[in-house]
Amino acid sequence: MPKPTPKELALANQLDALQRRYERRYEKQIYTALKKQLQPYLDAIKQAPGNINQFDLISPAPLADVLENLYVTAGVAYADAMYSAIQPPSKATKEQLRAGWRDFMRRFAVTNLTGLLLDINRTSVAIIERIVTAGLQEGLGILEIARSIEERVTKIFTDRSKLIARTEMVKATNTAAMQSASTSDFMYEKKWVPASDQRTRPDHLAMLNSDWIPFDAKFSVGGVEMDRPGDASAPASQVCNCRCKAVFRLMRDVDGLPIRKWL
């Protein structure tokens, strides 16, 4: 099966650089939000030892705005870059397209965030519960436990913010790319382009030699049917920390002309 052409790899590299730039930006914001979600609990236990089990004070609310902004801002930028590389629009058309992509990504955020925020919050609570339990077993006082939490979550939240930023960026950018292609008057086909290094999952690395497939078809990735990299319907084992991307090209007729959807 054919490997990506130099032109296809150049587009993938351009999109990868864009994705990494936004990933670094939001990694910092996610780290700050993770610390903020913990602060009401820390304040409460410092004020009264009886609040030590009030884990419900740990709320996902600080993350909601950050992740919604990630989806919309990075998603629209990625859709714009993808569309412009394949089918450059006029300035007026581009503004109209961007408005549609923004609305779509806001709706995507509403759909995706509810379950995601609960999952992130459950993990945060479990981390703090483990630190509290260990502190109590060691006979630490409440203020000592609070200090232990503050010290230990610095490293933990640094790693988590990287994981969350990368995973959600891949979801956002590939979802936006699919939407940008779907808004075209022309027919597209798509290809899965993996990150080609030793950190890439074998299932994903195997996609390097995969064929182009119709836009509405599913990729078969390690036996899992996926619409795109970061597909939220796929198991976490195929999504978390993924750095792959979908790229697109116009379908052409026997004369080499782009095929319109209504033909």
Contacts in CASP RR format, 6 or more apart in sequence:
PFRMAT RR
TARGET T0000
AUTHOR 0000-0000-0000
METHOD contacts of the structure
MODEL  1
MPKPTPKELALANQLDALQRRYERRYEKQIYTALKKQLQPYLDAIKQAPG
NINQFDLISPAPLADVLENLYVTAGVAYADAMYSAIQPPSKATKEQLRAG
WRDFMRRFAVTNLTGLLLDINRTSVAIIERIVTAGLQEGLGILEIARSIE
ERVTKIFTDRSKLIARTEMVKATNTAAMQSASTSDFMYEKKWVPASDQRT
RPDHLAMLNSDWIPFDAKFSVGGVEMDRPGDASAPASQVCNCRCKAVFRL
MRDVDGLPIRKWL
1 209 0 8 1.000
1 210 0 8 1.000
1 211 0 8 1.000
2 209 0 8 1.000
2 211 0 8 1.000
3 208 0 8 1.000
3 209 0 8 1.000
4 12 0 8 1.000
4 191 0 8 1.000
4 193 0 8 1.000
4 208 0 8 1.000
4 247 0 8 1.000
8 191 0 8 1.000
8 193 0 8 1.000
8 247 0 8 1.000
8 249 0 8 1.000
9 193 0 8 1.000
11 82 0 8 1.000
11 85 0 8 1.000
11 247 0 8 1.000
12 193 0 8 1.000
12 245 0 8 1.000
12 247 0 8 1.000
14 81 0 8 1.000
14 85 0 8 1.000
15 78 0 8 1.000
15 81 0 8 1.000
15 82 0 8 1.000
15 173 0 8 1.000
15 177 0 8 1.000
15 245 0 8 1.000
15 247 0 8 1.000
16 195 0 8 1.000
16 243 0 8 1.000
16 245 0 8 1.000
18 77 0 8 1.000
18 78 0 8 1.000
18 81 0 8 1.000
18 173 0 8 1.000
19 74 0 8 1.000
19 78 0 8 1.000
19 169 0 8 1.000
19 170 0 8 1.000
19 173 0 8 1.000
19 245 0 8 1.000
22 70 0 8 1.000
22 73 0 8 1.000
22 74 0 8 1.000
22 77 0 8 1.000
22 78 0 8 1.000
22 169 0 8 1.000
22 173 0 8 1.000
23 165 0 8 1.000
23 166 0 8 1.000
23 169 0 8 1.000
24 165 0 8 1.000
26 66 0 8 1.000
26 69 0 8 1.000
26 70 0 8 1.000
26 74 0 8 1.000
26 165 0 8 1.000
26 168 0 8 1.000
26 169 0 8 1.000
27 161 0 8 1.000
27 162 0 8 1.000
27 165 0 8 1.000
28 161 0 8 1.000
29 66 0 8 1.000
29 69 0 8 1.000
29 70 0 8 1.000
30 63 0 8 1.000
30 66 0 8 1.000
30 67 0 8 1.000
30 160 0 8 1.000
30 161 0 8 1.000
30 164 0 8 1.000
30 165 0 8 1.000
31 157 0 8 1.000
31 158 0 8 1.000
31 161 0 8 1.000
32 62 0 8 1.000
33 62 0 8 1.000
33 63 0 8 1.000
33 66 0 8 1.000
34 62 0 8 1.000
34 63 0 8 1.000
34 124 0 8 1.000
34 153 0 8 1.000
34 157 0 8 1.000
34 160 0 8 1.000
34 161 0 8 1.000
35 153 0 8 1.000
35 157 0 8 1.000
36 62 0 8 1.000
37 58 0 8 1.000
37 59 0 8 1.000
37 60 0 8 1.000
37 61 0 8 1.000
37 62 0 8 1.000
37 63 0 8 1.000
37 121 0 8 1.000
37 124 0 8 1.000
38 58 0 8 1.000
38 124 0 8 1.000
38 128 0 8 1.000
38 149 0 8 1.000
38 153 0 8 1.000
40 57 0 8 1.000
40 58 0 8 1.000
40 59 0 8 1.000
41 51 0 8 1.000
41 54 0 8 1.000
41 55 0 8 1.000
41 57 0 8 1.000
41 58 0 8 1.000
41 128 0 8 1.000
42 146 0 8 1.000
42 149 0 8 1.000
42 150 0 8 1.000
44 51 0 8 1.000
44 54 0 8 1.000
44 57 0 8 1.000
45 51 0 8 1.000
45 52 0 8 1.000
45 54 0 8 1.000
45 142 0 8 1.000
45 145 0 8 1.000
45 146 0 8 1.000
46 142 0 8 1.000
46 143 0 8 1.000
46 146 0 8 1.000
49 142 0 8 1.000
51 57 0 8 1.000
52 132 0 8 1.000
52 136 0 8 1.000
52 142 0 8 1.000
52 145 0 8 1.000
53 132 0 8 1.000
55 125 0 8 1.000
55 128 0 8 1.000
55 129 0 8 1.000
58 121 0 8 1.000
58 124 0 8 1.000
58 125 0 8 1.000
58 128 0 8 1.000
59 121 0 8 1.000
60 117 0 8 1.000
60 118 0 8 1.000
60 120 0 8 1.000
60 121 0 8 1.000
60 124 0 8 1.000
63 117 0 8 1.000
63 120 0 8 1.000
64 113 0 8 1.000
64 117 0 8 1.000
67 109 0 8 1.000
67 113 0 8 1.000
67 116 0 8 1.000
67 117 0 8 1.000
67 168 0 8 1.000
68 106 0 8 1.000
68 109 0 8 1.000
68 113 0 8 1.000
70 165 0 8 1.000
70 168 0 8 1.000
70 169 0 8 1.000
70 172 0 8 1.000
71 105 0 8 1.000
71 106 0 8 1.000
71 108 0 8 1.000
71 109 0 8 1.000
71 112 0 8 1.000
71 168 0 8 1.000
71 171 0 8 1.000
71 172 0 8 1.000
72 102 0 8 1.000
72 105 0 8 1.000
72 106 0 8 1.000
72 109 0 8 1.000
74 169 0 8 1.000
74 172 0 8 1.000
74 173 0 8 1.000
74 176 0 8 1.000
75 101 0 8 1.000
75 105 0 8 1.000
75 172 0 8 1.000
75 173 0 8 1.000
75 175 0 8 1.000
75 176 0 8 1.000
76 98 0 8 1.000
76 101 0 8 1.000
76 102 0 8 1.000
76 105 0 8 1.000
76 176 0 8 1.000
78 172 0 8 1.000
78 173 0 8 1.000
78 176 0 8 1.000
78 177 0 8 1.000
78 180 0 8 1.000
79 97 0 8 1.000
79 98 0 8 1.000
79 101 0 8 1.000
79 176 0 8 1.000
79 177 0 8 1.000
79 179 0 8 1.000
79 180 0 8 1.000
80 94 0 8 1.000
80 97 0 8 1.000
80 98 0 8 1.000
80 101 0 8 1.000
80 180 0 8 1.000
82 176 0 8 1.000
82 177 0 8 1.000
82 180 0 8 1.000
82 181 0 8 1.000
82 247 0 8 1.000
82 248 0 8 1.000
83 89 0 8 1.000
83 97 0 8 1.000
83 180 0 8 1.000
83 181 0 8 1.000
83 183 0 8 1.000
83 184 0 8 1.000
84 94 0 8 1.000
86 181 0 8 1.000
86 188 0 8 1.000
86 248 0 8 1.000
86 249 0 8 1.000
86 250 0 8 1.000
87 184 0 8 1.000
87 186 0 8 1.000
87 250 0 8 1.000
89 97 0 8 1.000
97 180 0 8 1.000
97 183 0 8 1.000
100 183 0 8 1.000
101 176 0 8 1.000
101 179 0 8 1.000
101 180 0 8 1.000
101 183 0 8 1.000
104 176 0 8 1.000
104 179 0 8 1.000
105 172 0 8 1.000
105 175 0 8 1.000
105 176 0 8 1.000
105 179 0 8 1.000
108 172 0 8 1.000
108 175 0 8 1.000
112 171 0 8 1.000
112 232 0 8 1.000
116 168 0 8 1.000
120 164 0 8 1.000
123 160 0 8 1.000
127 153 0 8 1.000
127 156 0 8 1.000
128 149 0 8 1.000
128 153 0 8 1.000
131 145 0 8 1.000
131 148 0 8 1.000
131 149 0 8 1.000
131 152 0 8 1.000
131 153 0 8 1.000
132 145 0 8 1.000
132 149 0 8 1.000
135 141 0 8 1.000
135 144 0 8 1.000
135 145 0 8 1.000
135 148 0 8 1.000
136 145 0 8 1.000
140 148 0 8 1.000
163 240 0 8 1.000
163 241 0 8 1.000
166 241 0 8 1.000
166 242 0 8 1.000
166 243 0 8 1.000
167 230 0 8 1.000
167 239 0 8 1.000
167 240 0 8 1.000
167 241 0 8 1.000
167 242 0 8 1.000
170 229 0 8 1.000
170 230 0 8 1.000
170 239 0 8 1.000
170 242 0 8 1.000
170 243 0 8 1.000
170 244 0 8 1.000
170 245 0 8 1.000
171 230 0 8 1.000
171 232 0 8 1.000
171 239 0 8 1.000
173 245 0 8 1.000
174 228 0 8 1.000
174 229 0 8 1.000
174 230 0 8 1.000
174 231 0 8 1.000
174 245 0 8 1.000
174 246 0 8 1.000
175 228 0 8 1.000
175 230 0 8 1.000
177 228 0 8 1.000
177 245 0 8 1.000
177 246 0 8 1.000
177 247 0 8 1.000
177 248 0 8 1.000
178 190 0 8 1.000
178 227 0 8 1.000
178 228 0 8 1.000
178 246 0 8 1.000
181 188 0 8 1.000
181 190 0 8 1.000
181 215 0 8 1.000
181 248 0 8 1.000
182 215 0 8 1.000
184 261 0 8 1.000
185 260 0 8 1.000
185 261 0 8 1.000
185 262 0 8 1.000
186 250 0 8 1.000
186 251 0 8 1.000
186 258 0 8 1.000
186 259 0 8 1.000
186 260 0 8 1.000
186 261 0 8 1.000
187 215 0 8 1.000
187 250 0 8 1.000
187 251 0 8 1.000
187 258 0 8 1.000
187 259 0 8 1.000
187 260 0 8 1.000
187 261 0 8 1.000
188 215 0 8 1.000
188 248 0 8 1.000
188 249 0 8 1.000
188 250 0 8 1.000
188 251 0 8 1.000
189 212 0 8 1.000
189 213 0 8 1.000
189 214 0 8 1.000
189 215 0 8 1.000
189 248 0 8 1.000
189 249 0 8 1.000
189 251 0 8 1.000
190 212 0 8 1.000
190 213 0 8 1.000
190 214 0 8 1.000
190 215 0 8 1.000
190 217 0 8 1.000
190 228 0 8 1.000
190 246 0 8 1.000
190 247 0 8 1.000
190 248 0 8 1.000
191 210 0 8 1.000
191 211 0 8 1.000
191 212 0 8 1.000
191 213 0 8 1.000
191 246 0 8 1.000
191 247 0 8 1.000
191 248 0 8 1.000
191 249 0 8 1.000
192 204 0 8 1.000
192 207 0 8 1.000
192 210 0 8 1.000
192 219 0 8 1.000
192 221 0 8 1.000
192 228 0 8 1.000
192 229 0 8 1.000
192 244 0 8 1.000
192 245 0 8 1.000
192 246 0 8 1.000
193 207 0 8 1.000
193 208 0 8 1.000
193 244 0 8 1.000
193 245 0 8 1.000
193 246 0 8 1.000
193 247 0 8 1.000
194 200 0 8 1.000
194 204 0 8 1.000
194 205 0 8 1.000
194 207 0 8 1.000
194 208 0 8 1.000
194 243 0 8 1.000
194 244 0 8 1.000
195 204 0 8 1.000
195 243 0 8 1.000
195 244 0 8 1.000
196 205 0 8 1.000
196 208 0 8 1.000
199 243 0 8 1.000
200 243 0 8 1.000
200 244 0 8 1.000
201 238 0 8 1.000
201 242 0 8 1.000
203 221 0 8 1.000
203 222 0 8 1.000
203 223 0 8 1.000
203 224 0 8 1.000
203 238 0 8 1.000
204 221 0 8 1.000
204 229 0 8 1.000
204 238 0 8 1.000
204 242 0 8 1.000
204 244 0 8 1.000
206 222 0 8 1.000
207 219 0 8 1.000
207 221 0 8 1.000
207 244 0 8 1.000
210 219 0 8 1.000
212 249 0 8 1.000
213 219 0 8 1.000
215 248 0 8 1.000
218 225 0 8 1.000
218 226 0 8 1.000
218 227 0 8 1.000
219 225 0 8 1.000
219 226 0 8 1.000
219 227 0 8 1.000
219 228 0 8 1.000
220 226 0 8 1.000
221 234 0 8 1.000
221 238 0 8 1.000
222 238 0 8 1.000
224 234 0 8 1.000
224 235 0 8 1.000
224 238 0 8 1.000
226 233 0 8 1.000
226 234 0 8 1.000
226 238 0 8 1.000
227 233 0 8 1.000
228 246 0 8 1.000
229 242 0 8 1.000
229 244 0 8 1.000
229 245 0 8 1.000
229 246 0 8 1.000
230 238 0 8 1.000
230 239 0 8 1.000
230 242 0 8 1.000
230 244 0 8 1.000
231 238 0 8 1.000
231 239 0 8 1.000
232 239 0 8 1.000
250 258 0 8 1.000
250 259 0 8 1.000
251 258 0 8 1.000
251 259 0 8 1.000
252 258 0 8 1.000
252 259 0 8 1.000
253 259 0 8 1.000
END
